[in-house]
Amino acid sequence: MQSTVVPTTYSRTNPFQAQVLKNENLNGAGSSKETRHLELSLKGSDLSYVPGDCLGIIPENDPELVASLLEEMKWDAELPVSVSKQGDTLPLKEALATHFEITLLTKKIIQQAAGLSDNEELQKLVSDENINQLKEYADGRDLLDLLRDFGPWKASALEIVSLLRKMPPRLYSIASSIAANPEEVHLTIGAVRYTANGRERKGVCSVQCAERLQEGDTLPVFIQQNKHFNLPESQDKDIIMVGPGTGIAPFRSFIQERAVNKAPGRSWLFFGDQHSASDFLYQNELEKYQKDGVLTRLEVAFSRDSAQKVYVQHKMLENSKELFEWLENGAYFYVCGDKQYMAKDVHNTLIDVIEKEGSMTREAAEAYLNGMQEQGRYQRDVY
Ligand SMILES: Cc1cc2nc3c(=O)[nH]c(=O)nc-3n(C[C@H](O)[C@H](O)[C@H](O)COP(=O)(O)OP(=O)(O)OC[C@H]3O[C@@H](n4cnc5c(N)ncnc54)[C@H](O)[C@@H]3O)c2cc1C
């Protein structure tokens, strides 16, 4: 009898161990940023994706932070800790590194921790009338802060670990086209580093990629489809892409895909960052695409190269007439990157452009943009 091999389906709950083919810093000397370009192999996974999709990574915590926790609490690194409902265990050190979230505090964790300590300050913090102080405390602090601030603890390692949540995966916009890079997936990851409450903090996944992930290592990944951020079905359609900083990622994928398909539709990219000399991500590639006509137009805004800060939305305004012409001609408009400021500024500027160039009232311009959104011609991937 012939046996049939059932292919493994990799997913969020069963991630694929992707090998790192390349991991380099895209920023030049003197930059205040670190943006990693990561190339991973999907060989043997049967995984595929389309431009606009995301890759999920299951990251690991910083071993130095894990060591600090073990040391602070004098915990036994080898203590077996349950990490599944089926009763699988890992040594505490490994469980803290790979399984649990230790860099974020929730209200619930602090409230439950209060049951494991007699510390009066902590009891005060979790009382009903101090809910705002509790939120403020949790913001920008982690498990190590909590354990240091509110001892002595009358709880075992297992009791404290039982308060922790499972490490959530991080999502990244895919920065490659699989048609241009068979069996590969590329990412553009900005390293998150900041100081809060007297300690230097490092983003779990981005700093793992920046500081510890070597070529040849593997990373557990899965594909997260994004049905709301895709190239137009028709290759004839024009596309306008606004992607400053790491927002460039999906547009590298779009451009690569359109190059492979020799799509006749025009494409226009707005990119921005701090300094042209050190932060122009993928500069050579983009300029080559422009030379070859794959990228019809490339507008760049470097905010710290001049006395007056210039952002992508200023470049949109400078080109408002042509921008509106493209929209009138049926162009799709895409935005990717910072949700807090950039996406709002770009949204408002787009309405300004439509209002001015279409000689419309504000309300009519907003309705025009809503119409584009309903037709799937205004798509955003912001975080
Ligand atoms: C759909 C989607 C696509 C994405 N695509 C990309 C991409 O292409 N490239 C990319 O780099 N990222 C992307 N991200 C963001 C990415 O998923 C992670 O959130 C990011 O890399 C940080 O993860 P981390 O594990 O390094 O940091 P974490 O350990 O998760 O820490 C990040 C947290 O630190 C806190 N924080 C950060 N800076 C400060 C500060 N200055 N002060 C105080 N607190 C601060 C915030 O609470 C923040 O949420 C995307 C997110 C989504 C949802």
The ligand as a Tripos MOL2 file, in Angstrom:
@<TRIPOS>MOLECULE
LIG
   53    58     1     0     0
SMALL
NO_CHARGES

@<TRIPOS>ATOM
      1 C1         -0.4080   45.2450   10.3820 C.3       1 LIG1
      2 C2          0.9050   45.6720   10.9740 C.ar      1 LIG1
      3 C3          2.0170   45.8110   10.1560 C.ar      1 LIG1
      4 C4          3.2370   46.2020   10.6950 C.ar      1 LIG1
      5 N1          4.3190   46.3310    9.8710 N.ar      1 LIG1
      6 C5          5.5000   46.7400   10.3800 C.ar      1 LIG1
      7 C6          6.6490   46.8840    9.5340 C.ar      1 LIG1
      8 O1          6.6090   46.6250    8.3250 O.2       1 LIG1
      9 N2          7.8110   47.2760   10.1110 N.ar      1 LIG1
     10 C7          7.8950   47.5640   11.4550 C.ar      1 LIG1
     11 O2          8.9780   47.9180   11.9090 O.2       1 LIG1
     12 N3          6.8260   47.4310   12.2610 N.ar      1 LIG1
     13 C8          5.6520   47.0010   11.7770 C.ar      1 LIG1
     14 N4          4.5770   46.8460   12.6150 N.ar      1 LIG1
     15 C9          4.7790   47.0320   14.0760 C.3       1 LIG1
     16 C10         5.2670   45.7180   14.6970 C.3       1 LIG1
     17 O3          4.2320   44.7560   14.6520 O.3       1 LIG1
     18 C11         5.6970   45.8520   16.1630 C.3       1 LIG1
     19 O4          4.6530   46.4670   16.8710 O.3       1 LIG1
     20 C12         6.9670   46.6630   16.3500 C.3       1 LIG1
     21 O5          8.0550   46.0740   15.6620 O.3       1 LIG1
     22 C13         7.3240   46.7080   17.8480 C.3       1 LIG1
     23 O6          7.4140   45.4000   18.3110 O.3       1 LIG1
     24 P1          8.5190   44.9930   19.3840 P.3       1 LIG1
     25 O7          8.2440   43.5970   19.8130 O.co2     1 LIG1
     26 O8          9.8800   45.3170   18.8870 O.co2     1 LIG1
     27 O9          8.2160   46.0030   20.5520 O.3       1 LIG1
     28 P2          7.3120   45.7170   21.8350 P.3       1 LIG1
     29 O10         8.0450   44.9340   22.8210 O.co2     1 LIG1
     30 O11         5.9870   45.2220   21.3840 O.co2     1 LIG1
     31 O12         7.2040   47.1770   22.3890 O.3       1 LIG1
     32 C14         6.5220   48.1470   21.6500 C.3       1 LIG1
     33 C15         5.7420   48.9900   22.6470 C.3       1 LIG1
     34 O13         6.6600   49.7970   23.3690 O.3       1 LIG1
     35 C16         6.0560   50.9900   23.7260 C.3       1 LIG1
     36 N5          6.8930   52.1000   23.2360 N.ar      1 LIG1
     37 C17         7.5140   52.1760   22.0470 C.ar      1 LIG1
     38 N6          8.2050   53.3130   21.9550 N.ar      1 LIG1
     39 C18         8.0050   53.9660   23.1190 C.ar      1 LIG1
     40 C19         8.4500   55.2000   23.6330 C.ar      1 LIG1
     41 N7          9.2450   55.9960   22.9210 N.pl3     1 LIG1
     42 N8          8.0620   55.5380   24.8830 N.ar      1 LIG1
     43 C20         7.2630   54.7500   25.6080 C.ar      1 LIG1
     44 N9          6.8100   53.5640   25.1700 N.ar      1 LIG1
     45 C21         7.1610   53.1940   23.9380 C.ar      1 LIG1
     46 C22         4.7010   51.0350   23.0920 C.3       1 LIG1
     47 O14         3.7690   50.6540   24.0650 O.3       1 LIG1
     48 C23         4.7880   49.9780   22.0180 C.3       1 LIG1
     49 O15         3.5530   49.3900   21.7640 O.3       1 LIG1
     50 C24         3.3470   46.4610   12.0810 C.ar      1 LIG1
     51 C25         2.2180   46.3130   12.8980 C.ar      1 LIG1
     52 C26         1.0200   45.9340   12.3520 C.ar      1 LIG1
     53 C27        -0.1580   45.7700   13.2730 C.3       1 LIG1
@<TRIPOS>BOND
     1     1     2 1
     2     2     3 ar
     3     2    52 ar
     4     3     4 ar
     5     4     5 ar
     6     4    50 ar
     7     5     6 ar
     8     6     7 ar
     9     6    13 1
    10     7     8 2
    11     7     9 ar
    12     9    10 ar
    13    10    11 2
    14    10    12 ar
    15    12    13 ar
    16    13    14 ar
    17    14    15 1
    18    14    50 ar
    19    15    16 1
    20    16    17 1
    21    16    18 1
    22    18    19 1
    23    18    20 1
    24    20    21 1
    25    20    22 1
    26    22    23 1
    27    23    24 1
    28    24    25 2
    29    24    26 1
    30    24    27 1
    31    27    28 1
    32    28    29 2
    33    28    30 1
    34    28    31 1
    35    31    32 1
    36    32    33 1
    37    33    34 1
    38    33    48 1
    39    34    35 1
    40    35    36 1
    41    35    46 1
    42    36    37 ar
    43    36    45 ar
    44    37    38 ar
    45    38    39 ar
    46    39    40 ar
    47    39    45 ar
    48    40    41 1
    49    40    42 ar
    50    42    43 ar
    51    43    44 ar
    52    44    45 ar
    53    46    47 1
    54    46    48 1
    55    48    49 1
    56    50    51 ar
    57    51    52 ar
    58    52    53 1
@<TRIPOS>SUBSTRUCTURE
     1 LIG1         1 GROUP 0 **** ****
